[in-house]
Amino acid sequence: MQILQDISLKPFNTFGMDVHADYYTEITNLAQLREIAENTALPAKRFVLGGGSNVLLTHTLHGILLHNKIKGIEKEKEDEDHVWVKVGAGEVWHDFVMYAIANHWAGVENLALIPGTVGAAPIQNIGAYGVEAKEVIDHVTAWHWEMQKEVPYQNAECAFGYRDSIFKHQLKDKVFITSVTFRLHKKPNFNTSYGAIEQELQKMDIQEVSIAAIADAVIAIRSSKLPNPREIGNAGSFFKNPTIPIEQYDALKESFPAIPSYPVSETTVKVPAGWLIEQCGWKGFRAGDVGVHEKQALVLVNYGGATGGAVWDLSDNIVKTVHDKYGIELEREVQVW
Ligand SMILES: Cc1cc2nc3c(=O)[nH]c(=O)nc-3n(C[C@H](O)[C@H](O)[C@H](O)COP(=O)(O)OP(=O)(O)OC[C@H]3O[C@@H](n4cnc5c(N)ncnc54)[C@H](O)[C@@H]3O)c2cc1C
């Protein structure tokens, strides 16, 4: 295992922040995690990075950055309806989606083209187009730093929620996810009701819906809507869509009749953060190299030379203006280091 010092993480985060880590190494297997746990000469502070598509780096990382490259996809078992597939946490998420589709295994087609690694998918329970990763995760296996062994976390133990899981709370900084085992469907249950999928399928002149056609539609929609991090630094949605009590929503509707919402429960609704940010005049805002994307108010961007601090300050101003106008507190989806 090669441990490097004072490494720029610019190529490893989709915001393109030129932030350094004191120590850096790639992790390809479990034995290396054990070695790091036992090596007292290394810094105790550890950062785990996958595809770097959900992090904002604001300052030098004093510690060791563990870059997850654990690979491998293996069918573990199957029954009449399902197949259980164990996927190395360092596999690229979209490659796994394509692998599942090639094998006619359904369940992840709506999640095509989400950047990042398989190991990060359970952390914020990635979701798109009406589907969340929790629906197909059987269990997550993680190296536990204190126990010094791999521990399986069954789906029900993961406390999955909207862009949330136990890995953001009780298990934060305590584990390194090594693999995720998915339970995929042999008989697909198509989900085309969300967003523009139906419309896109018609545009593509698809006569018979299939998981491959849904993935193609999702890829086409995402490619036209979302800024490509290879062209402009970003981490996708910077904020979560806030959930508020229905009474608060009803009161807001009196002053802002156009305010949209999606039902969450009998007592709460979700309000699109992008709408709130846009209404505060931020869409397309630019100051130097930092800005709010011109088509997606939820996406903060680095036009080239922005610092993580400048993006953070912009996000802070957005939080304040949304709070002042609507009394709603936006929560950041991106992990800030
Ligand atoms: C253009 C764009 C579009 C996006 N669209 C969506 C979307 O539609 N839906 C959605 O949910 N997300 C979306 N995202 C966010 C992002 O793709 C997901 O959050 C993704 O799961 C992050 O994966 P990653 O490997 O890049 O994680 P990283 O950014 O590398 O890490 C994110 C967090 O997870 C931790 N972590 C990563 N791997 C491990 C591991 N193996 N063990 C323990 N901790 C780990 C890190 O320490 C960090 O705290 C988008 C991002 C971009 C740039």
The ligand as an SDF file (V2000), in Angstrom:
LIG
                    3D

 53 58  0  0  0  0  0  0  0  0999 V2000
  -24.2130   16.2590  -11.3760 C   0  0  0  0  0  0  0  0  0  0  0  0
  -24.6190   15.5400  -10.1140 C   0  0  0  0  0  0  0  0  0  0  0  0
  -25.8880   14.9870  -10.0300 C   0  0  0  0  0  0  0  0  0  0  0  0
  -26.2960   14.3040   -8.8650 C   0  0  0  0  0  0  0  0  0  0  0  0
  -27.5470   13.7670   -8.8320 N   0  0  0  0  0  0  0  0  0  0  0  0
  -27.9670   13.0940   -7.7230 C   0  0  0  0  0  0  0  0  0  0  0  0
  -29.2680   12.4960   -7.6710 C   0  0  0  0  0  0  0  0  0  0  0  0
  -30.0260   12.5430   -8.6320 O   0  0  0  0  0  0  0  0  0  0  0  0
  -29.6380   11.8660   -6.5250 N   0  0  0  0  0  0  0  0  0  0  0  0
  -28.8020   11.7700   -5.4440 C   0  0  0  0  0  0  0  0  0  0  0  0
  -29.2090   11.1670   -4.4360 O   0  0  0  0  0  0  0  0  0  0  0  0
  -27.5580   12.3140   -5.4730 N   0  0  0  0  0  0  0  0  0  0  0  0
  -27.1230   12.9690   -6.5720 C   0  0  0  0  0  0  0  0  0  0  0  0
  -25.8610   13.5420   -6.6050 N   0  0  0  0  0  0  0  0  0  0  0  0
  -25.0040   13.4340   -5.4160 C   0  0  0  0  0  0  0  0  0  0  0  0
  -23.9910   12.2610   -5.4830 C   0  0  0  0  0  0  0  0  0  0  0  0
  -23.9050   11.7490   -6.7590 O   0  0  0  0  0  0  0  0  0  0  0  0
  -24.3790   11.1300   -4.5280 C   0  0  0  0  0  0  0  0  0  0  0  0
  -24.4810   11.6130   -3.2090 O   0  0  0  0  0  0  0  0  0  0  0  0
  -23.3530    9.9950   -4.5370 C   0  0  0  0  0  0  0  0  0  0  0  0
  -23.8410    8.8870   -3.8280 O   0  0  0  0  0  0  0  0  0  0  0  0
  -22.0000   10.4000   -3.9560 C   0  0  0  0  0  0  0  0  0  0  0  0
  -21.0920    9.3440   -4.2130 O   0  0  0  0  0  0  0  0  0  0  0  0
  -19.5380    9.5640   -4.1020 P   0  0  0  0  0  0  0  0  0  0  0  0
  -18.8890    8.2450   -4.2520 O   0  0  0  0  0  0  0  0  0  0  0  0
  -19.1030   10.6130   -5.0690 O   0  0  0  0  0  0  0  0  0  0  0  0
  -19.4130   10.0890   -2.6210 O   0  0  0  0  0  0  0  0  0  0  0  0
  -18.3270   11.1350   -1.9970 P   0  0  0  0  0  0  0  0  0  0  0  0
  -18.6820   12.4810   -2.5270 O   0  0  0  0  0  0  0  0  0  0  0  0
  -16.9740   10.6280   -2.3210 O   0  0  0  0  0  0  0  0  0  0  0  0
  -18.6400   10.9970   -0.4890 O   0  0  0  0  0  0  0  0  0  0  0  0
  -19.8510   11.4770    0.0550 C   0  0  0  0  0  0  0  0  0  0  0  0
  -19.8990   11.1640    1.5520 C   0  0  0  0  0  0  0  0  0  0  0  0
  -19.9390    9.7620    1.7340 O   0  0  0  0  0  0  0  0  0  0  0  0
  -18.8130    9.3220    2.4940 C   0  0  0  0  0  0  0  0  0  0  0  0
  -18.3590    8.0440    1.8910 N   0  0  0  0  0  0  0  0  0  0  0  0
  -18.1590    7.8030    0.5710 C   0  0  0  0  0  0  0  0  0  0  0  0
  -17.8210    6.5150    0.3870 N   0  0  0  0  0  0  0  0  0  0  0  0
  -17.8020    5.9280    1.6100 C   0  0  0  0  0  0  0  0  0  0  0  0
  -17.5250    4.6140    2.0850 C   0  0  0  0  0  0  0  0  0  0  0  0
  -17.1800    3.6310    1.2600 N   0  0  0  0  0  0  0  0  0  0  0  0
  -17.6070    4.3830    3.4110 N   0  0  0  0  0  0  0  0  0  0  0  0
  -17.9430    5.3630    4.2840 C   0  0  0  0  0  0  0  0  0  0  0  0
  -18.2060    6.6230    3.8970 N   0  0  0  0  0  0  0  0  0  0  0  0
  -18.1360    6.9120    2.5730 C   0  0  0  0  0  0  0  0  0  0  0  0
  -17.7910   10.4050    2.3890 C   0  0  0  0  0  0  0  0  0  0  0  0
  -16.9300   10.3820    3.5100 O   0  0  0  0  0  0  0  0  0  0  0  0
  -18.6680   11.6360    2.3090 C   0  0  0  0  0  0  0  0  0  0  0  0
  -19.0780   12.0220    3.5910 O   0  0  0  0  0  0  0  0  0  0  0  0
  -25.4190   14.2000   -7.7580 C   0  0  0  0  0  0  0  0  0  0  0  0
  -24.1210   14.7550   -7.8670 C   0  0  0  0  0  0  0  0  0  0  0  0
  -23.7280   15.4180   -9.0150 C   0  0  0  0  0  0  0  0  0  0  0  0
  -22.3380   15.9730   -9.1150 C   0  0  0  0  0  0  0  0  0  0  0  0
  1  2  1  0
  2  3  1  0
  2 52  2  0
  3  4  2  0
  4  5  1  0
  4 50  1  0
  5  6  2  0
  6  7  1  0
  6 13  1  0
  7  8  2  0
  7  9  1  0
  9 10  1  0
 10 11  2  0
 10 12  1  0
 12 13  2  0
 13 14  1  0
 14 15  1  0
 14 50  1  0
 15 16  1  0
 16 17  1  0
 16 18  1  0
 18 19  1  0
 18 20  1  0
 20 21  1  0
 20 22  1  0
 22 23  1  0
 23 24  1  0
 24 25  2  0
 24 26  1  0
 24 27  1  0
 27 28  1  0
 28 29  2  0
 28 30  1  0
 28 31  1  0
 31 32  1  0
 32 33  1  0
 33 34  1  0
 33 48  1  0
 34 35  1  0
 35 36  1  0
 35 46  1  0
 36 37  1  0
 36 45  1  0
 37 38  2  0
 38 39  1  0
 39 40  1  0
 39 45  2  0
 40 41  1  0
 40 42  2  0
 42 43  1  0
 43 44  2  0
 44 45  1  0
 46 47  1  0
 46 48  1  0
 48 49  1  0
 50 51  2  0
 51 52  1  0
 52 53  1  0
M  END
$$$$
